[in-house]
Amino acid sequence: EIQLGDWSSDVCSSDLCIYEEKILRYIPSGRITAKIKSDTVEIGDAASNAHMNLERIVIPNSVKKIGESAFQNCFGLKSITLPDGIEEVGKAAFLGCEELEDIRIPRGVKKIGSLAFYELEQVKELIVPDGVTKIEPYAVAGNDNMEHLTLSRNITEIANNGCSFCPSLKELYLPEKLKSIGDQGFGKCDSLTHLELPFSLENVNKEAFSYCQSLKSVYIPSNVNLADNVFMGVKPEQKIFVFTHEGNPGIKKLADNPSFKLIDLEYEKRDLERKVEVQKLENLLTDSNLNSKFKLEVKEEKAEKEKDEIVKLSLKAEENGNQLKAPKQPLRLIVELKPEEEEMNFEAFLVKEGKKTSLNTGRIHKFQLEIGRASCRERV
């Protein structure tokens, strides 16, 4: 029995799906494939909630919004393509779609509701488009096999548990406009090894990085306010090097835990037109220089108009006022591409005395990763 309630008289059925004007209200259970009408502008709340047999959905380009719980607990859903016209994904829209292996969030999306992409057990990568400015609670959380999460450049807030319980997450590059990370924002992301908090960040709330039990080093700007137990759940044998300069009392309090060692690092980024991170900072250290004062400068130089040349970066490091030639072990350089560069392919070179040496690089969506040996006084 289907009760239409107070809907308007403009209710119709197409391919056994029920529509009110241009809103899809109901997909009948038992369907394996659902093809939505071409003039549909919205998939209504709970339109296909808990339809166990549904495996494939065809959504037309006309759709602008996916409503709350639209496909929640469609456990058999394997294939869905979200058209570029979608602007909003509602609360719990895809919660529990455990068989969904791949989903691309369209670039036009501006709002993602809480729990929207929660417990997508098979998804290995999610890319949050630049129109999104806030990660709502559990919005991209609970994804056991997700290895890569690319966040919008324009996110200013990660809500409580926004990206938590992603134990396979290997990298995390936080946007340069981020101001706040809520309680357990990235809790139980226990494959993360390195972390750089951006200079824009103001507050990191309790247990934000709790049980990140593979973490080796983190950079924390001195202005960031840390709540208690931000890194709760560190293993007794774990050693985390915290790089900071003139850290505030909250940062200094980390040293009360013997698993943390504070390292004095003055970190300066100059003339950058993109996000750049230097990771594996612990490779600057030896057993004898843990109390040294380090200085690291990353600068983007104006590129000469040579064929195929996109950007030049210089990396310089000092220890106690003396320039370092090279770390004992490789550092890792992460360079964010501008939006207009994302579809381009790049090669990376180390430049020394005019000679170019090819570097071993990788690519994760908009991030170019240099994973070869990086000098502390050369240009990339």
N, C-alpha and C positions, 0 to 999 in steps of 0.2 A: 504494500500500500504506500502510495506517495501522496503526501498532503501538500498542497500548493500554498496553503496559508493565505497571507494578505498580498501575494504577488499581484501585479497588474494583469490585465487581460491579455497582454502581449506575451503569452507563454506558448512555446512551440516545441516540437520534438523533431530532431534530425538524427538519423542513424541511431535512434533509440536514446540519444542524449537529450536532456531537457535544457532549454534556454529560456531566459526571460530577457526580452529585447536582445541585446548583444552580449549578455552575460551567460556563460555556461554555468548552470546550476547543478547538474547531476550527470555523472557517467554511470551507466548501469553496471552492477557487479557481474562478474563472470566474463567480462570482455578481456581478451588478450591484447588487442590493439584498439586504440581510440584515435580517431581523426577528427579534430575539432573544426567547426565551420569557419570558412575563410573570413567572415566579417566580425568574428568574435573579438571583443576588446578586453574582456576580463574573464578569468577562471575563478568562479565564486568560491567562497569559504566551504571547505569540506566536500568539494565537488566529487572527489574520488577517494575519500578517506577510507583506508583499510580495505581496499579492493585487492585481494590477495593474488588474483590471476593476471592482473594487468602487467604487461611486460614492455609495451611500447606506446608512446604518445606522440602524435604529430600535432604541433602547435603552429598556427599560422602567424605570419608577420604582423597581423593587425593587433595581436594581444599586447596590452600595456601593463597588466597587473595579474599576478597570481595570488589568490586570496589565502587567508589563514587555513592551515591544515588541508590545503587543496589535494595533496597527494600523500598525506601523512600515513605512515605504516603500509604503504604499497610495497610489501616485502618482495614481490617478484619483479618490480620495475627494473629493467635493464638498460633501456635506451630512451633518452629524451633530449631533444634539441630545443633550447630556449632561443627564440628569435631576437634579433637585435633591437626590436622596438620595445621590449619589456623595460619598465622603469621601476617597478616595485615587486619584491618577493615577500609575501606575507609571513607572519609568525607560523612556525612549524610546517611550512609549506612542503618540505621534503623530509621531515623528521622520520627516521627509521626506515628509509629506503635502502635496505641493507645490501641489495644486489646491484644497485646502480654503480657502474664501474667508472663512468666518466660524466662530468657535467661542466659545461662552460657557462659562466655567469656573463650575460651580455654587457658590453661596455656602457650601454645607456642606463643601467640600473643605478638608482640613486638611494634606494632604501632596501635594507635586508632586515627582516624581522627577527626577533629572538627565536632560537631553535630552528631557524629556517633550513640550515644544512647540518643538522645534528644527527650523529650516528649513521653516517654514510660509510659503512664498513669497508667497502671495496675501493673507494675513491682515493687516488694517490696524490692528486694535486688540485688545489683550488686557487683561483685568481680573483681577488676582490677588485672590481673596477674603480677607477678614479673618482666617479661620481659619489661614492659612498664616503661619508664623513664620520660615521660611528659604527663600531661593531657592538651589536646588542647582545644581551646575555645568551650564552650558548649558541650564538648564531653560526659559528663555524667550529664547533667543538665536538668532542666525542668521536672523532674519526680515527679509528685505530690504525689504519694503514696509510694515512696521509703523510707523505714525506716532505711535500713542498707547499707552503702557504705564502702567496704573494699578496701583500696588503695594498690597499689604495694609497696613493701618494698624499691624499688629502684627509686621511683619518686623523682626528684630534682626540678621540676617546675610545678606549677598549673597556667595555662594561664588565661587570663581575662575570667571571667564567666565560668571557667572550670567545676565547680560543683555547680553552682548557681540555685536558684529557685527550691529547693527540700524541701518544707515546712514540710514534715513528717519525715525528717531525724533525728533520735534520738541520735545517737552516731557518733563521728568523732575522729578517731585516726590517727594522721598525722605521716607519716614515718620519720625515724630518719635521712634520707639523704636529706630531703626537704630543699631547699635553698630560694625559692621565691614563693609567692602567688600573683597572678595578681589582677587587678581591679575586684571587685565583685566576686572574686574566689569562695566564699561560701555565696554570698549575698542571702538574703531571705531564709535562712535555719532556719526558726523560731521555730523549735522544739528542737534545740540544747540547752542543759542546762549547759554543762561543756566543757572546752576546755583546752588543754595543747599544747602550741607551742613548737616544738622540739628545742634542743640546736643548731642543724645544721642550723636553719632558719636565713636568713640574712635580707630579705626584705619582708614586707607585704604592698601591695599597696592599694590605696584608695578604700574605701568601701568594703574591702575584706570580712568583716563579717557584712555588713550592714543589718539592719532589722532582726537580730537574737534576737528576742524579748522575748525569754525564757531563755536567758543566765544568769547564776547565778555567775559563777566564771571562771576565766581564768588565767593560768600561762603563763607569758611572760619572757623569758630569757633576761638579761640586754643588750645583744648584738644585739637584733632584732631591726631593723629600721622600725618604723611605719610611714606610710604616713598619711596625714590628713583624718579624717572621716572614719577611718578603721571600727569603730563600729557605723556608722551613723544609725539613725532611732531607737535609744533606746527609749523605752516608758518613759514618765516622772516619772511614779511610779516605774520603774524598778531599781533594785539595783544590780550592778555587782562588785564583789570583784576581784581586779586585784592583783595577787600575783607575786612579783618580788623582786629582791635584787639589790640595787644600779642601779636602772633603768636609762636609758639614757633620755635626754630631751623629746624625742617623747613619751616615756612611761609616764613620769611624767606629760605631758600635758593632759593626760586622766583625771587627777584629777580636771581639770578646769570644767568638767561636773559633776554636783552634783550626777548624777546616778552612778558614779564610785568612789570606795574607794580603794586606794592603800594600800596593806599589805606587810610589809617587810618579805620576805621568802627567806632564803638561801636554795636552793634545790640542793642536791647532789645525783648523781647516781654513784654507784661504782661497778666495776667488773661485769657489766651486759652483758650477752650474748644474750639478747633479749630486745625488747621494753617493758618497764614497765611504767605504769602511775598510779598516785594516784589522784583520782578525789573526788569531793565534798569537796574541801579544805575549803570551807566556814564553814564546821562543826568544824573546829578548833577554831572558833571565838565565843565570847560572847559579850555582850554589853560593857563589861569593858576592853577587851583586844585588841581592834582594833588598838591600837598604839604599841602593843608589837612587838618584833623581834622574828621571828620563824626560826627554822632550821629543815629541813626534809632530812633524809638520807634513801635511798633505796639501799640495797646491795644484790647481789646474792652470796650465799655461795656455795662452792664446795660440790656437793651432795655426800653423802656416798653411797657406793654400797649396798644398801638395796633393797629388793624386791619391785618393782613397784615405787620406789622413783625417781622422775625426777628432781626436782629443789627445792631449799630452798631459800626463800627471807626473809630478815629482814627489818623491818620498824621502824625507830626511829625518834622521834620528840622532839624538845626543844622549850620552850618559855622563852625568856630572860635568856638563859643559864640553865634553869631547865628542866629536862626531864619530858615530859608529859606521863602520864600513859595511858590515853585513851581520845578520843575526846568526846564531849558532845553528838554528833550524829555520826552515822557510816560514815567512809570514804569508798571509793570504789577503789578496786585494779584491774587493768587491766593488764593482762600478755599475751604478744604475744608469740605464739608457734613458734618454728623453723620450717622450711619447712618439715623436716623429722618427725616432731611431729604432723602435722596437722590432720592426720587421726586417731590419738590416742584419747582415752577418759581419762579424768583426774578427780580426786577427790581433794579437797582442805581442808587442816586442819590448824587450829591455834594451835601452839605448845607453851605450857606454863609449865615450870618446868617438862619437859619430857612427859607431858600429851597432847594427841591430841584431839582437838574438831573439829568435822566436820563443815565446812562452807557451807553456801548456795551459790551455784554457777550457772552461766549461761554460754552459749557459743554462740559466733557469729563468725562463720567460724574459723579463726586462733586466735581469742582472747578468752581467758578464763577470765570470769568476776566474781569477788568475791563480792557478794552483801549483805553479812551478816555484823555483827559488827566487825570492824577491830581495834585492839589495836595499839597504837603508839610505843610500845616497845616490840613487840612480833615477832615471826617468822612464816612465812606462808610456 
